[in-house]
Amino acid sequence: MRTKLRLLAWALVLLALAHPAFGSIVLDVLGIAFVMAAAAVIAVIGWALANVSLTLTGASVLLLLRAFPGVPRWFRHSWVASVAAVAPEKA
């Protein structure tokens, strides 16, 4: 892979020397390619961090449910009571 990139770099240098008018275009293309590669790396890092936070949130919920087993029952009763207070016909 490294040798292919080195060959590509040499080819671009030779093209820039042979055709000076295209030098700025080649540099623009390389700049755009670099920015796109950096954006892809940032997107992958953001995706991984988002999934890690989702996984850690799910794990923390499971640990809390295991540590406090009565909380889901309490939450269900409080939910029914709050709905009954607001709309008695739906409770």
Protein Blocks (a to p, Z undefined) as FASTA:
>chain_A
ZZmmmmmmmmmmmmmmmmmmlmmmmmmmmmmmmmmmmmmmmmmmmmmmmmmmmmmmmmmm
mmmmmmmmmlmmmmmmmmmmmmmmmmmmlZZ
